[in-house]
Amino acid sequence: MKKTGANRLLNVHDLCIEGYQEEEWRQIVNGVSFYVDRGEVLGLIGESGAGKSTIGIASMGYTRAGCRIKAGSILFDGQELFGADYETLRRVRGPRIAYVAQSAAASFNPAHKLIHQFVEMPVQEGIMSFSKAEARAKELFRRLDLPDPDNIGDRYPHQVSGGQLQRCMVAMAMACNPDLIVFDEPTTALDVTTQIEVLGAIKEVIQAYGTAAIYITHDLAVVAQIADRIMVLQHGYEVETGETRQMIESPKKDYTRELLSVRKTRGKTINHGGEETVLAVENVRAAYGNNVIVLDGINTKIGRGKTVSIVGESGSGKSTLARVITGLLPPIDGKVHFCGEVIPPKLKNRPKELLRRMQMIYQMPDTALNPKHKVKKILGRPLNFYFGMSGKERDQRILKLLELIELGPEYMERYPDELSGGEKQRVCIARALAAKPDLIICDEVTSALDQLGAKGILKLLQNLQNELQVSYIFITHDLDTVKAISDHIVVMYQGKVVEQGPKSDILHPPYEPYTDLLLSSAPEMNPDWLDHVIKHRQRLADKGVSIRS
Amino acid sequence: MVLKRLFLGVGMLFVISVLIFIGVEALPGDLAEAILGQAATPESIQAFRSNLKLDLPPHTRYLSWIGGILQGDLGTSLANNRPIADLLSSRISNTFFLAATAAVFSIPISILLGILAALYRESFFDKFISIFTLSMISFPEFFVAYILMVLLAVEFQIFPSLAIVRDSMTFFERLYAISLPALTLTLIVIAHMMRMTRAAIINVLASPYIEMAHLKGIKKVRIIVQHATPNSLSPIINVVVLNLAYMVVGVVLVEVVFVYPGLGQLLVDSVSKRDLPVVQASCLIFAGVYILLNLLADVLSILANPKLRHPK
């Protein structure tokens, strides 16, 4: 694209931002410089804590509570935003620079109809009358492929699905045809299948209106679809910046290469362990309340030392299956066998020994650990509860467990707040291992972690399995995780098993249509992937497979 | 949902009626001796007791009492033999008049102060309001009442020191008469409501949709009024109604200090006169008001939630 000075829309120079942490101001963005030309899309990528969101909203002259811009220059269309007064900034935000947040569900006000939130800014600024703004909303809703564009605005945010809401937010950002839109992880909270629709819609409108954009994400494959240039960030420093294709094909820095390689991880499974079945689920039907069936006719088996992945989008019933297996939700029909015996459907009827042999690891390590307990106490509880250990014996076992999860003995005295997300998840794993279980159910254990953290956890789980012969049920919507860790895959859709079998069968053609849809939805590192996949979807739709959105 | 709560409320009222009855039974001293005096002969005491059916076992008396109430008969006063319903009716309207006056002033003032304090958080204004309202709530209410009396009735003689109302008074004369008790009540309840409003709004100000509103370039005042307030209504409604209930039920001391002929004053008088049927009836009315207002708070909170108002 053209890169002359007259086309320069945003020029950020030597931006330094401080955050207030542990009672002092610390620099969190260190002298980052970049520019965006008119009609150009810049991708900002990095792990969590890289400062990409902070930089993104700082280009609107805004900082979150507890942050401040310390130095630098933010020149937007010839106007300096750093140090500008509140009223000047307020007038730029909305009509000229718009923002699209990560979670539309949280970023739309629950108390007002969508259309009122759409027209609010244009009417307040006197740019459009209410009826003109309403017409503009309908035009954009139609353009973004929202169902029933004439009436969807009369709904409240909670009455619209996540993917549709995200598109409504894109529409709201486009209301006054801004020069620049900051997209802050707009698809991260969505299912893979929905992500594509939103990504496609975003790409389509910003091209059609010639809008420039800053696209923030931690997913290199997503940004590759939409950005002209990519800037990689780490710990608030710029790592490198370059044209999209060049960055993906020949990155200069090691860190970028490492980010790229995360996507290519394929864990090698060492296939030992015999044919012994640890858990079998037979004809399970389950429902919440009395009438809504959420699981129907589920049959599956897990062998000792094997990993079974259960994949599907949200609402497919994969977490419900885990609740049935653990006894939290007794099924209305069907049986669960554990080591050859039928086990009581209700949790409270299960003996302690059975509880010990089946453990669980959760999605959010932050909420799964008691913040008031030290690691020592967290790990000591199951040892005491299941084995009656205390004193020295227990401390030694805790040290062993810490060794297993590759953390040093100094972690015994730490509180969860003093650990990183990955370390917390490791403690959760150790807590599950403390019970010496035969089966661990892992519910989206990597989705709250950034890519490098997730990679570490998957590797650890694999090593532990090789060493301890424990079986895993892996519930996830992330296909890269599935590819990396499973022996066996169960694909679920709307409460039913669509397909199941060994990894090699499921992940190689011929595909079941729904599996094909899921697999093709996982972004690939190829900048042309999005265009291909949208065409591919058309073909799938012709075959009669549709996606709920 | 509302019906279920209504049933629960009625059930609760029955439980409370039992508790009131047991509480009154447990009061020390013999009723007949207290009323007839030490000089009473054993025969007259016996006659008094059987007349009031005090010689019957407690559960029979409870059933006859509650049966009477269900038929709308609150019983008769022991002190002057008048029907309790007559006795109470003027008292209730006085108490409600005082509570309503205090509410009309205190609710808008405290919500406005709460919103302003949230808007200018950590400013001098915010701190001043917090310190002032908190000191008001920290003093016992009779203390606040006496201070106001000394300042505004004795020293400056703006308002009357005693809140005496007569049937012949006009509405504004009444209003003037109760200005001090109403001011006392207002000062006492404002802290709660203002601080809850402030906290609820500040809590909402941390939500992503408020950040979104900022990044959409919405004006500050509009953000507070249009975006934050509708989402903090539920806690605000709860604290407002709770304080309304307090203004009806908790005014005993204030009424006594200002010699205001309200329900609270009647309750205190009846306890000292051992006029037990009146005590029971007043307590039951207080309990009923409390339950009804809490029910109202629940219903309003449900109505304030768009997710419940507009299901999928």
HADDOCK unambig.tbl for C-alpha pairs under 7 A between the chains (distance, minus, plus):
assign (segid A and resid 90 and name CA) (segid B and resid 217 and name CA) 4.49 0.50 0.50
assign (segid A and resid 91 and name CA) (segid B and resid 217 and name CA) 6.06 0.50 0.50
assign (segid A and resid 93 and name CA) (segid B and resid 215 and name CA) 5.68 0.50 0.50
assign (segid A and resid 93 and name CA) (segid B and resid 216 and name CA) 5.52 0.50 0.50
assign (segid A and resid 93 and name CA) (segid B and resid 217 and name CA) 4.76 0.50 0.50
assign (segid A and resid 94 and name CA) (segid B and resid 215 and name CA) 6.61 0.50 0.50
assign (segid A and resid 94 and name CA) (segid B and resid 216 and name CA) 4.30 0.50 0.50
assign (segid A and resid 94 and name CA) (segid B and resid 217 and name CA) 5.27 0.50 0.50
assign (segid A and resid 98 and name CA) (segid B and resid 216 and name CA) 6.56 0.50 0.50
assign (segid A and resid 99 and name CA) (segid B and resid 215 and name CA) 6.44 0.50 0.50
assign (segid A and resid 106 and name CA) (segid B and resid 208 and name CA) 5.79 0.50 0.50
assign (segid A and resid 106 and name CA) (segid B and resid 209 and name CA) 6.14 0.50 0.50
assign (segid A and resid 107 and name CA) (segid B and resid 208 and name CA) 4.90 0.50 0.50
assign (segid A and resid 107 and name CA) (segid B and resid 209 and name CA) 3.87 0.50 0.50
assign (segid A and resid 107 and name CA) (segid B and resid 212 and name CA) 6.02 0.50 0.50
assign (segid A and resid 108 and name CA) (segid B and resid 209 and name CA) 5.30 0.50 0.50
assign (segid A and resid 109 and name CA) (segid B and resid 209 and name CA) 5.40 0.50 0.50
assign (segid A and resid 109 and name CA) (segid B and resid 227 and name CA) 6.75 0.50 0.50
assign (segid A and resid 110 and name CA) (segid B and resid 306 and name CA) 6.95 0.50 0.50
assign (segid A and resid 111 and name CA) (segid B and resid 230 and name CA) 6.44 0.50 0.50
assign (segid A and resid 111 and name CA) (segid B and resid 231 and name CA) 6.44 0.50 0.50
assign (segid A and resid 111 and name CA) (segid B and resid 306 and name CA) 5.76 0.50 0.50
assign (segid A and resid 121 and name CA) (segid B and resid 216 and name CA) 6.64 0.50 0.50
assign (segid A and resid 121 and name CA) (segid B and resid 217 and name CA) 6.96 0.50 0.50
assign (segid A and resid 121 and name CA) (segid B and resid 218 and name CA) 6.38 0.50 0.50
assign (segid A and resid 158 and name CA) (segid B and resid 307 and name CA) 6.87 0.50 0.50
assign (segid A and resid 159 and name CA) (segid B and resid 312 and name CA) 5.01 0.50 0.50
